[in-house]
Amino acid sequence: MIKILVVDDDRIIGEMLKFMLSSKGYLPVISNKPEQTIDNILQHDIDLVMLDQFIFGVSGAAICKELQETETTAHLPILMMSADTAVETKCLSAGATDFIAKPFEMKLLFSKIEAMLQQATG
């Protein structure tokens, strides 16, 4: 089963994504602690990361860059999310595989996830 880590400080978004991802057959792991992202990835054997850009005053782009620079996590596809579309370039420059603007349509979200997973597995 594909495991997706969602890192977002909005509990409602986390719960909604948990429900939607589960309904599509994914195993979601929800976290509101960006500083635990690498530990969560390794502990849960994560296949894809969904990462909010603005989370408790921490830059999601900085977390993304850290994931890209860490040998054990550099291979993971990362979908950055934000309500501020002006940060898309910053997120992609930090190493995000793709970006989605909040609020997003579920159909678009799942097409991005499927494309990223397909690209990651070759």
Protein Blocks (a to p, Z undefined) as FASTA:
>chain_A
ZZdddddfbfklmmmmmmmmmmnopacdddfbfklmmmmmmmnopabdcddfbgghiafk
lmmmmmmmpmklmmpccddddfblklmmmmmmnopabdcdddddfklmmmmmmmmmmmmn
ZZ
